[in-house]
Each structure stands twice: as C-alpha cells, then as structure tokens.
Amino acid sequence: MRGVTVIGHPLVQQGLARLRAPRTGLAEFRRTLAQVSVLLVYEAARAFPTRPVRVRTPLALADGRALRHDTVLVPVLRAGLGMLHAALEFFPDARVGFIGLSRDEETLEARRYHLSLAKDLSGCDVVLIDPMLATGGSAVSALEMIFERGAKRVHLVNLLAAPEGVRRVRRAFPKVPIITASIDRKLNKRGYIVPGLGDAGDRLFGA
C-alpha cells in the first residue's frame, strides 16, 4: 500500500511469529515486543532530517551528521507502553508524550481519557507508537491531537495493521508514513485484526 512500509527483516518477522503464538508467555511477549520495536523505530528514523557536525577524534577533525530536530515519542496507552522503553533505548534524549484512548466496544470508536503532550510540536520529529492499527480510530484520533499541537513531521509505527485501519489513516492523513511488520487479512466483527495476535494490551500486561 502506498505510504506504508512493511518491514520484512528476518528478525522482525521471527519476532512477530513469536508474538502471534498463544503459548508465548508474559515475559517473552514483553521482551520480543521490545526487540521488534527497536527495529521498527529504527526504520522510522531513516527519514529524519540531519545536519552536518564536526567532531574532533583523538587524531583529527571528522565530518559527521546529527539529527536536525528533537524527537518526541508518543505511545498510545496502554499497549503503546510496551514499545516505549525500546524506543527510548534508540532515542535516549527523546521527549515523551502520552495519549490515552479506549475503544467503545459497541461503536468501535476511540474515546480519549488522557492527553499529555507538549504545547508546541512544530520543531520536532514525532513518532506515534501503538502495537495495533485495527479500525484506525485510535490512530486518527491520536494524530489529530498531535497535529493540533503544530506537528509537521509525524511517523506512525505499528507492529500489526489491518487494511481497514491503513485505509482510514491514509484518507485522514495521506502524508503520514506508516511503518509496520505486517498488514494482516482483515478485521473481524469485533474490530480485532485477523490473524493478528489477540489483544496486545492484555497479552502485554497479563490483564
């Protein structure tokens, strides 16, 4: 799909297979999600603009590159927390915002219950992280909040995506790149990704 990058790296796909398996326990699920998240966020950062820098090595001056803008990581609560610490390993100086969304099981629409974001995101590269892009309702709501704060450059990083969710995000925000490990077949009547891996939040937190 246009605007979507599916990461076929062997380590990503191996990790995804572990995450799908019902026998994967709590500790292994958390560890594997973190490992896969590092590689997904790495891919998102590929497009970040850089600036030239000069570095003095023990022997001489060398030309180098540094990120041009501050990075802001925004996990969607609660499942996005499972990807946050891995992303912070990659971006240790990043600022962090939080968006809490719950899904109405009748309408499948997202309802906000928490928002903690910097007032001005215009000078930042923002990475929105959430394991599942299902109906797209949570992603679109979160992106609306981020762009309301002036963001210009936003990447959406998901472990899994459904075609319905991808289409909804692309319609609402056609310029936002989506990075995922897989686009699965469809959504079921309850709005779950098929084949998916179940409820990511439940499997992450054991609840």
C-alpha positions in Angstrom: 0.0 0.0 0.0 1.2 3.5 -0.8 2.7 5.3 2.1 3.1 2.1 4.1 6.5 0.4 4.8 6.2 -3.3 5.8 9.5 -4.4 7.4 10.4 -7.8 6.1 13.7 -8.1 8.1 14.2 -11.7 9.3 14.5 -10.7 12.9 11.3 -8.6 12.7 9.3 -11.5 11.1 10.8 -14.1 13.6 9.7 -11.9 16.5 6.3 -11.3 15.0 5.8 -15.1 14.8 6.6 -15.5 18.5 4.2 -12.7 19.4 1.4 -14.3 17.4 1.8 -17.7 19.2 -0.7 -18.1 22.1 1.9 -20.2 24.0 4.3 -17.2 24.2 4.3 -16.2 27.9 4.2 -12.8 29.5 8.0 -12.3 29.9 8.8 -13.5 26.4 6.0 -11.4 24.9 7.3 -8.2 26.5 10.9 -9.0 25.6 10.1 -9.8 22.0 7.8 -6.8 21.5 10.6 -4.6 22.7 13.1 -6.2 20.4 10.9 -5.9 17.3 10.0 -2.3 18.3 13.7 -1.3 18.2 13.8 -2.4 14.5 10.6 -0.7 13.6 11.6 2.6 15.2 15.0 2.3 13.5 13.2 2.2 10.2 11.0 5.2 11.0 14.1 7.2 11.8 15.6 6.6 8.4 13.7 9.6 7.1 14.6 12.0 9.8 16.5 15.1 8.6 20.0 15.6 9.7 22.6 18.4 9.9 26.3 18.4 9.5 28.6 18.4 12.5 32.3 18.5 13.1 33.8 16.0 15.5 37.3 16.0 16.9 38.6 12.5 17.1 41.8 11.6 19.0 43.7 12.1 15.7 41.9 14.8 13.7 38.6 16.6 12.8 36.0 14.5 11.1 32.7 15.3 9.4 29.6 13.8 10.8 25.8 14.1 11.0 23.3 14.7 13.8 19.6 14.7 13.9 18.3 18.1 12.9 15.2 18.1 15.2 14.2 17.0 18.7 12.4 13.6 18.8 9.1 13.1 20.6 7.8 9.6 21.2 4.1 9.3 21.8 2.8 5.9 22.9 -1.0 5.3 22.8 -2.0 3.9 26.2 -1.9 1.3 27.3 -0.4 -1.1 24.8 2.0 1.5 23.4 3.9 1.4 26.6 5.3 -2.0 25.6 7.1 -0.3 22.7 8.2 2.9 24.6 11.2 1.7 26.5 12.7 0.0 23.5 12.2 3.2 21.5 13.9 5.2 24.3 16.9 2.9 24.0 17.2 4.2 20.5 16.3 7.8 21.3 17.6 8.3 24.9 17.2 12.1 24.7 13.7 12.0 23.3 10.8 13.7 25.0 7.7 11.6 25.7 4.0 12.4 25.4 1.1 10.2 26.3 -2.3 9.7 24.7 -4.9 7.5 26.4 -7.6 6.1 24.3 -10.2 3.5 25.0 -12.4 1.8 22.4 -16.2 1.7 22.7 -17.0 -2.0 22.2 -20.3 -1.1 20.5 -19.3 1.6 18.1 -15.6 0.6 17.9 -14.8 4.4 18.1 -11.9 5.7 20.2 -12.6 7.9 23.3 -9.9 10.0 24.9 -9.2 9.6 28.6 -5.7 11.1 28.9 -3.6 13.6 27.0 -0.1 14.7 27.9 1.7 16.5 25.0 4.0 19.5 24.7 2.0 22.5 23.5 4.3 23.1 20.5 5.5 20.2 18.4 6.3 22.2 15.3 10.0 21.8 15.6 10.0 18.0 16.4 10.1 14.7 14.7 7.2 12.8 16.3 6.9 9.0 16.4 3.4 7.7 17.3 3.7 4.2 18.6 0.9 1.6 19.1 1.2 -2.1 18.5 -2.1 -2.5 16.7 -3.6 -0.5 13.8 -7.0 -2.1 13.7 -10.0 0.1 12.8 -7.8 3.2 12.6 -10.0 5.1 15.0 -7.4 5.4 17.7 -4.6 6.3 15.3 -6.7 9.0 13.6 -7.7 10.5 17.0 -4.1 10.5 18.2 -2.8 12.1 15.0 -5.5 14.8 15.2 -4.2 15.7 18.7 -0.6 15.7 17.6 -1.2 17.9 14.6 -3.3 20.3 16.7 -0.1 20.9 18.6 1.6 22.1 15.4 3.5 19.0 14.4 4.8 18.9 10.9 6.6 15.6 10.8 4.9 12.5 12.2 5.6 8.8 11.7 3.1 6.1 12.8 4.8 2.9 14.0 2.7 -0.3 14.5 3.5 -3.9 15.0 0.4 -5.1 13.1 -2.0 -3.3 10.8 -5.4 -4.2 9.2 -6.2 -3.0 5.7 -9.2 -1.1 7.0 -7.1 0.8 9.5 -4.4 1.6 7.0 -7.1 3.0 4.6 -8.7 5.1 7.3 -5.4 6.7 8.3 -4.3 7.3 4.7 -7.7 9.0 4.0 -7.4 11.3 7.0 -3.6 11.9 6.9 -2.2 10.9 3.5 1.3 12.3 4.2 1.9 10.4 7.4 4.2 7.4 6.8 3.1 4.1 8.4 5.8 1.6 9.4 4.6 -1.9 10.4 5.7 -5.5 10.5 2.7 -6.9 8.7 -0.6 -5.9 7.0 -2.9 -8.8 8.0 -6.0 -10.0 6.2 -8.9 -8.1 7.8 -10.9 -7.1 10.9 -13.5 -9.4 12.4 -16.9 -8.1 13.6 -15.4 -7.1 17.0 -12.7 -5.0 15.3 -9.8 -7.3 16.0 -7.1 -7.9 13.5 -7.2 -11.4 11.8 -5.0 -13.4 12.1 -3.5 -10.8 14.5 -2.2 -11.9 17.9 -5.2 -11.2 20.2 -5.4 -8.2 22.5 -1.9 -6.7 22.6 -2.6 -4.9 25.9 -3.9 -8.0 27.6 -1.0 -10.1 26.5 1.5 -7.4 27.5 0.1 -6.7 31.0 -1.5 -10.1 31.8 -4.9 -8.5 32.3 
